[in-house]
Amino acid sequence: MFKKRGNKKKGGYSKSSNSRLSLFQKPGVKFFKACPLSGKDAPKIDYKNTKLLRKYISETGKILPSRITSVSQRKQKELSKAIKRARVLALL
């Protein structure tokens, strides 16, 4: 009865460069937020530093992803290991 048109995905939205733009963002401009755990005065990631680790855990106890916390990939791995160690030792 009806013909399918185009190459649309299941969700119905096609990915184009304009679909990701916000209302006031200029095309071609990407925002970059520096890693809060990298740099000169950054705190050291340690399983004993529960105050720091709690910032990167959700209310339900899950580790927050790096796209939300803007942590670099290397530091995210260190964070996840430290959080898992603290869980095993019942510090978190």
QUISULSUL-V271177 format. One record per helix or strand of 3 or more residues. SS is the DSSP state (a for helix, b for strand). FROM is the first residue (numbers start at 0). LEN is the number of residues. If there is no record, write none. Layout:
ss=(SS SS)
from=(FROM FROM)
len=(LEN LEN)
//
This chain:
ss=(a a a)
from=(49 65 72)
len=(5 4 16)
//
